[in-house]
Structures are given as C-alpha cells and as structure tokens.
Amino acid sequence: MILDIEYEKEVVVDSEEVVLALRREVAFKSVRCFIREPFPGGAIFEFDGDPSEFRLGKLTEFIDSELVRNNLKAWRSVSSHEPPKLRHFSIQFLSENLTLHVLAVDVFLSNELSGS
C-alpha cells in the first residue's frame, strides 16, 4: 500500500517566509489490514503507552499494540503457520479529520519531494 501525501511547509529563504508545496510517499510492505476512522473520535483500540509516543500528524509506530495482539491471536486460531512480524503504524491527517491505522511488516518513508 502506497500513500502519496501532499502538504505545505513554511521555510525561511533569504530572510523571507516561503510556503513550499511538498509531498512524501509512505510505502507499507506486506499489509495485513488498514483502518480509516474519523479523528478525533472513533478510537477502535485503547492506547496504553507513553503519551509522548503518540505524535499527532506524524507517522507513529505503536510498539505495544492491542491491535497487533488481537490480530495475531486471530491468526493463530485459524493457522498453524508462523504469523507475520506485524507492526502497527498510525498517522493522523489533521486537515482531513481522519486517522489511518496500518498493520504491516515494514514501512518506508521517502524524502520530501517537490509537490506537483
């Protein structure tokens, strides 16, 4: 699953503030599931960790995730195969009022690219 995220960023160029149109690609490898829900609101799972781990508007990985635990429990109930090494990623799109949760094996975040 690949997300193409466009955003604006204020930078100072020659003592002047300039707004740049930028974008980034977020590529999730071996996605098991993804959940889109309203933000704020909707919380489908409890966040039990350190609040500083939850960074609004930033790609965040939840190290101790109820969502991963429940998914692996369901996997083991129907399969004798080794479950995938799932990780729980989340990002909030504040201007869109939504959050995305992704269970995947890995994630790759591109450098900032000029917007198109």
Z-matrix of the N, CA and C atoms (Angstrom, degrees):
N
C 1 1.442
C 2 1.525 1 107.62
N 3 1.317 2 116.25 1 129.48
C 4 1.466 3 120.87 2 179.82
C 5 1.525 4 109.13 3 -120.90
N 6 1.327 5 115.80 4 128.40
C 7 1.464 6 121.87 5 173.78
C 8 1.516 7 108.18 6 -104.50
N 9 1.312 8 116.68 7 132.98
C 10 1.461 9 121.95 8 174.07
C 11 1.524 10 105.82 9 -109.28
N 12 1.331 11 116.74 10 108.51
C 13 1.460 12 122.16 11 -172.18
C 14 1.524 13 109.71 12 -107.60
N 15 1.322 14 115.92 13 122.87
C 16 1.461 15 121.64 14 177.06
C 17 1.519 16 108.86 15 -104.83
N 18 1.331 17 116.04 16 139.70
C 19 1.462 18 120.52 17 -179.00
C 20 1.520 19 109.54 18 -156.73
N 21 1.329 20 115.26 19 168.80
C 22 1.462 21 121.55 20 176.97
C 23 1.516 22 109.31 21 -112.22
N 24 1.334 23 115.28 22 147.40
C 25 1.459 24 120.90 23 -179.15
C 26 1.523 25 108.46 24 -138.81
N 27 1.334 26 115.42 25 130.26
C 28 1.462 27 120.14 26 176.93
C 29 1.521 28 109.28 27 -86.44
N 30 1.335 29 115.64 28 130.09
C 31 1.466 30 121.74 29 177.10
C 32 1.522 31 108.18 30 -134.36
N 33 1.321 32 115.73 31 160.65
C 34 1.460 33 120.80 32 177.38
C 35 1.526 34 108.20 33 -103.56
N 36 1.348 35 115.19 34 122.60
C 37 1.459 36 121.76 35 178.32
C 38 1.520 37 107.17 36 -126.31
N 39 1.328 38 116.98 37 120.44
C 40 1.473 39 121.84 38 -178.52
C 41 1.527 40 111.25 39 51.25
N 42 1.315 41 116.51 40 48.62
C 43 1.468 42 124.78 41 178.26
C 44 1.525 43 113.84 42 65.22
N 45 1.320 44 118.10 43 15.08
C 46 1.460 45 121.96 44 178.08
C 47 1.516 46 109.78 45 -121.24
N 48 1.338 47 115.45 46 138.84
C 49 1.462 48 118.98 47 175.09
C 50 1.521 49 109.61 48 -77.57
N 51 1.309 50 114.90 49 130.00
C 52 1.458 51 121.76 50 179.90
C 53 1.530 52 107.59 51 -127.05
N 54 1.324 53 116.21 52 140.85
C 55 1.461 54 120.79 53 176.64
C 56 1.523 55 107.86 54 -101.11
N 57 1.329 56 115.32 55 119.18
C 58 1.461 57 121.09 56 179.43
C 59 1.523 58 110.11 57 -99.48
N 60 1.322 59 116.31 58 139.17
C 61 1.464 60 121.60 59 171.76
C 62 1.524 61 106.56 60 -90.53
N 63 1.325 62 115.81 61 117.16
C 64 1.462 63 121.23 62 -176.33
C 65 1.519 64 110.29 63 -126.15
N 66 1.315 65 114.64 64 169.29
C 67 1.457 66 119.57 65 174.02
C 68 1.519 67 109.16 66 -150.42
N 69 1.302 68 115.51 67 160.00
C 70 1.466 69 122.96 68 176.03
C 71 1.516 70 107.91 69 -140.30
N 72 1.314 71 114.44 70 149.78
C 73 1.455 72 119.89 71 173.00
C 74 1.522 73 108.29 72 -106.05
N 75 1.320 74 115.16 73 134.14
C 76 1.458 75 121.77 74 175.29
C 77 1.527 76 105.69 75 -117.56
N 78 1.335 77 116.27 76 115.37
C 79 1.467 78 121.24 77 -178.07
C 80 1.524 79 109.21 78 -111.41
N 81 1.318 80 115.70 79 119.49
C 82 1.459 81 121.67 80 178.08
C 83 1.527 82 108.40 81 -97.73
N 84 1.330 83 116.46 82 132.80
C 85 1.464 84 122.18 83 -177.67
C 86 1.531 85 109.81 84 -100.03
N 87 1.320 86 115.60 85 134.20
C 88 1.470 87 122.97 86 176.67
C 89 1.529 88 111.67 87 52.29
N 90 1.314 89 115.25 88 62.54
C 91 1.470 90 121.58 89 -178.55
C 92 1.527 91 110.09 90 -71.83
N 93 1.303 92 115.83 91 128.40
C 94 1.475 93 122.39 92 176.71
C 95 1.527 94 109.67 93 -90.02
N 96 1.341 95 116.39 94 -42.20
C 97 1.460 96 120.49 95 175.90
C 98 1.526 97 109.66 96 -162.39
N 99 1.328 98 114.74 97 158.75
C 100 1.461 99 119.70 98 172.16
C 101 1.517 100 108.12 99 -139.11
N 102 1.320 101 114.14 100 146.66
C 103 1.460 102 121.24 101 -176.68
C 104 1.520 103 108.11 102 -131.43
N 105 1.309 104 115.08 103 127.76
C 106 1.466 105 121.55 104 176.47
C 107 1.520 106 106.57 105 -110.91
N 108 1.341 107 115.74 106 130.18
C 109 1.460 108 119.14 107 -179.74
C 110 1.522 109 110.16 108 -145.42
N 111 1.342 110 116.94 109 160.10
C 112 1.463 111 120.02 110 179.26
C 113 1.522 112 111.22 111 -64.88
N 114 1.318 113 115.05 112 148.88
C 115 1.462 114 121.00 113 176.86
C 116 1.518 115 108.17 114 -137.77
N 117 1.316 116 119.97 115 131.69
C 118 1.465 117 125.63 116 -5.93
C 119 1.523 118 109.85 117 -73.65
N 120 1.290 119 115.06 118 164.75
C 121 1.460 120 121.15 119 -178.30
C 122 1.507 121 109.72 120 125.26
N 123 1.265 122 116.80 121 -150.62
C 124 1.436 123 128.00 122 169.35
C 125 1.509 124 124.34 123 40.14
N 126 1.283 125 123.88 124 -13.47
C 127 1.470 126 124.55 125 -168.62
C 128 1.526 127 113.82 126 -38.42
N 129 1.336 128 115.78 127 110.87
C 130 1.462 129 120.73 128 -179.24
C 131 1.518 130 112.31 129 -88.42
N 132 1.316 131 117.09 130 -6.73
C 133 1.458 132 120.44 131 177.92
C 134 1.515 133 108.05 132 -144.38
N 135 1.313 134 115.49 133 159.63
C 136 1.462 135 121.27 134 179.03
C 137 1.520 136 109.80 135 -89.31
N 138 1.321 137 116.68 136 134.35
C 139 1.461 138 121.19 137 174.69
C 140 1.521 139 107.47 138 -95.52
N 141 1.348 140 115.92 139 111.54
C 142 1.460 141 121.39 140 -175.67
C 143 1.519 142 113.69 141 -100.92
N 144 1.321 143 117.90 142 -5.90
C 145 1.461 144 120.96 143 -172.56
C 146 1.511 145 114.14 144 -82.24
N 147 1.310 146 114.32 145 -169.20
C 148 1.456 147 123.60 146 177.17
C 149 1.532 148 108.43 147 -67.68
N 150 1.347 149 118.63 148 124.31
C 151 1.462 150 120.77 149 -178.55
C 152 1.529 151 113.72 150 -55.98
N 153 1.332 152 118.19 151 -25.66
C 154 1.465 153 119.93 152 179.70
C 155 1.530 154 111.60 153 -69.60
N 156 1.340 155 118.12 154 -15.98
C 157 1.464 156 121.40 155 176.90
C 158 1.527 157 111.19 156 -74.54
N 159 1.318 158 117.43 157 -22.70
C 160 1.457 159 122.72 158 -176.93
C 161 1.521 160 108.34 159 -92.51
N 162 1.335 161 117.13 160 106.72
C 163 1.459 162 121.66 161 -175.18
C 164 1.525 163 109.74 162 -112.54
N 165 1.317 164 116.21 163 106.02
C 166 1.460 165 120.82 164 -177.49
C 167 1.523 166 111.69 165 -57.38
N 168 1.316 167 116.09 166 133.14
C 169 1.450 168 121.65 167 177.07
C 170 1.517 169 114.57 168 77.55
N 171 1.306 170 117.63 169 1.25
C 172 1.471 171 122.06 170 -179.53
C 173 1.523 172 108.92 171 -117.21
N 174 1.316 173 116.58 172 150.07
C 175 1.456 174 120.68 173 174.41
C 176 1.520 175 108.19 174 -66.42
N 177 1.321 176 116.46 175 122.43
C 178 1.458 177 122.45 176 -175.45
C 179 1.521 178 109.30 177 -124.67
N 180 1.328 179 116.23 178 140.33
C 181 1.460 180 120.47 179 171.76
C 182 1.520 181 108.08 180 -108.38
N 183 1.322 182 116.03 181 128.89
C 184 1.454 183 121.31 182 175.97
C 185 1.522 184 108.08 183 -91.93
N 186 1.317 185 116.48 184 112.10
C 187 1.461 186 121.82 185 -176.41
C 188 1.528 187 111.15 186 -69.57
N 189 1.325 188 117.80 187 -43.18
C 190 1.461 189 122.12 188 179.43
C 191 1.522 190 107.35 189 -110.52
N 192 1.333 191 116.63 190 94.70
C 193 1.455 192 120.30 191 -170.11
C 194 1.524 193 112.67 192 -115.77
N 195 1.311 194 115.30 193 125.68
C 196 1.463 195 121.80 194 174.02
C 197 1.531 196 110.08 195 -61.46
N 198 1.330 197 116.56 196 -36.65
C 199 1.460 198 121.68 197 179.98
C 200 1.533 199 111.01 198 -62.36
N 201 1.332 200 117.67 199 -42.90
C 202 1.469 201 121.25 200 177.57
C 203 1.526 202 109.92 201 -66.78
N 204 1.325 203 116.80 202 -46.68
C 205 1.473 204 119.99 203 -179.21
C 206 1.528 205 111.46 204 -57.40
N 207 1.331 206 117.07 205 -46.69
C 208 1.465 207 120.76 206 -179.23
C 209 1.524 208 111.82 207 -65.97
N 210 1.336 209 116.83 208 -38.12
C 211 1.454 210 120.55 209 179.62
C 212 1.524 211 111.04 210 -66.58
N 213 1.334 212 117.08 211 -42.72
C 214 1.463 213 120.61 212 179.23
C 215 1.531 214 111.23 213 -67.90
N 216 1.325 215 116.95 214 -35.00
C 217 1.467 216 120.73 215 176.68
C 218 1.532 217 109.52 216 -62.61
N 219 1.331 218 116.74 217 -44.35
C 220 1.466 219 120.98 218 178.13
C 221 1.531 220 110.39 219 -63.77
N 222 1.330 221 117.69 220 -41.18
C 223 1.471 222 122.40 221 178.54
C 224 1.524 223 109.95 222 -57.74
N 225 1.335 224 115.93 223 -49.70
C 226 1.473 225 120.77 224 -176.95
C 227 1.532 226 112.14 225 -65.29
N 228 1.328 227 117.28 226 -26.67
C 229 1.468 228 119.86 227 -179.43
C 230 1.530 229 112.30 228 -73.65
N 231 1.333 230 117.87 229 -18.73
C 232 1.469 231 120.61 230 -177.60
C 233 1.525 232 113.84 231 -119.93
N 234 1.337 233 118.33 232 -6.42
C 235 1.463 234 120.11 233 -175.91
C 236 1.523 235 111.21 234 -140.10
N 237 1.319 236 115.24 235 143.31
C 238 1.466 237 119.80 236 174.64
C 239 1.527 238 110.91 237 -95.72
N 240 1.326 239 117.15 238 -3.37
C 241 1.463 240 121.73 239 178.14
C 242 1.526 241 110.78 240 -73.60
N 243 1.315 242 114.98 241 156.93
C 244 1.466 243 120.72 242 176.42
C 245 1.530 244 109.09 243 -63.55
N 246 1.324 245 118.31 244 128.30
C 247 1.471 246 119.66 245 179.64
C 248 1.527 247 110.67 246 -71.18
N 249 1.331 248 116.68 247 154.73
C 250 1.467 249 119.70 248 176.97
C 251 1.528 250 110.68 249 -67.53
N 252 1.302 251 116.93 250 156.97
C 253 1.471 252 123.03 251 178.25
C 254 1.534 253 108.17 252 -83.69
N 255 1.314 254 115.55 253 77.56
C 256 1.459 255 120.81 254 -174.90
C 257 1.521 256 112.35 255 -76.38
N 258 1.325 257 113.70 256 147.63
C 259 1.460 258 122.12 257 174.42
C 260 1.529 259 107.52 258 -129.00
N 261 1.324 260 115.51 259 149.43
C 262 1.466 261 121.51 260 -177.60
C 263 1.527 262 109.01 261 -105.11
N 264 1.330 263 115.28 262 116.48
C 265 1.461 264 121.85 263 177.88
C 266 1.523 265 108.66 264 -113.34
N 267 1.332 266 115.32 265 150.15
C 268 1.457 267 120.32 266 179.05
C 269 1.522 268 109.24 267 -146.76
N 270 1.318 269 115.02 268 146.90
C 271 1.463 270 120.53 269 173.03
C 272 1.525 271 107.61 270 -148.10
N 273 1.321 272 115.38 271 141.23
C 274 1.459 273 121.56 272 178.11
C 275 1.526 274 107.96 273 -106.56
N 276 1.315 275 115.37 274 133.23
C 277 1.456 276 121.32 275 174.34
C 278 1.525 277 105.93 276 -102.57
N 279 1.337 278 114.97 277 92.69
C 280 1.461 279 121.32 278 -169.90
C 281 1.520 280 112.65 279 -61.88
N 282 1.345 281 118.14 280 -39.26
C 283 1.464 282 119.80 281 -178.89
C 284 1.529 283 111.74 282 -72.29
N 285 1.325 284 117.33 283 -18.28
C 286 1.466 285 122.02 284 179.15
C 287 1.528 286 112.43 285 -100.84
N 288 1.346 287 116.60 286 -6.56
C 289 1.471 288 122.24 287 -178.02
C 290 1.529 289 112.56 288 55.75
N 291 1.329 290 115.15 289 47.36
C 292 1.451 291 118.57 290 175.68
C 293 1.517 292 110.45 291 -145.35
N 294 1.330 293 113.61 292 158.17
C 295 1.456 294 120.12 293 176.30
C 296 1.518 295 107.92 294 -126.78
N 297 1.312 296 115.82 295 150.39
C 298 1.453 297 122.20 296 179.33
C 299 1.520 298 108.24 297 -124.21
N 300 1.328 299 116.20 298 127.53
C 301 1.464 300 122.48 299 174.83
C 302 1.520 301 106.88 300 -111.59
N 303 1.321 302 116.86 301 134.13
C 304 1.459 303 121.49 302 -178.66
C 305 1.523 304 108.93 303 -132.15
N 306 1.332 305 116.24 304 129.90
C 307 1.460 306 121.59 305 169.50
C 308 1.520 307 106.07 306 -100.81
N 309 1.327 308 115.98 307 117.44
C 310 1.462 309 121.34 308 -176.92
C 311 1.519 310 109.37 309 -149.51
N 312 1.318 311 115.71 310 165.76
C 313 1.459 312 121.07 311 178.89
C 314 1.526 313 110.89 312 -75.93
N 315 1.334 314 117.06 313 -35.81
C 316 1.465 315 120.45 314 -178.11
C 317 1.520 316 109.60 315 -157.74
N 318 1.332 317 115.66 316 170.00
C 319 1.460 318 121.46 317 177.00
C 320 1.522 319 108.48 318 -142.21
N 321 1.324 320 115.58 319 145.49
C 322 1.459 321 122.00 320 176.64
C 323 1.523 322 107.82 321 -127.00
N 324 1.318 323 116.37 322 129.68
C 325 1.458 324 122.95 323 -178.31
C 326 1.520 325 108.32 324 -113.96
N 327 1.328 326 117.19 325 122.48
C 328 1.465 327 120.43 326 -179.52
C 329 1.525 328 110.63 327 -72.72
N 330 1.304 329 115.58 328 166.09
C 331 1.460 330 120.89 329 169.61
C 332 1.522 331 108.02 330 -69.09
N 333 1.326 332 116.33 331 167.21
C 334 1.458 333 119.55 332 175.71
C 335 1.525 334 108.70 333 -66.46
N 336 1.337 335 115.20 334 132.62
C 337 1.456 336 122.23 335 179.33
C 338 1.518 337 107.95 336 -116.90
N 339 1.321 338 117.20 337 150.97
C 340 1.461 339 118.25 338 178.17
C 341 1.521 340 108.76 339 -67.99
N 342 1.331 341 115.64 340 140.22
C 343 1.464 342 121.14 341 -177.82
C 344 1.508 343 111.13 342 -68.44
N 345 1.313 344 115.45 343 158.81
C 346 1.466 345 118.60 344 -179.81
C 347 1.499 346 111.90 345 -120.76
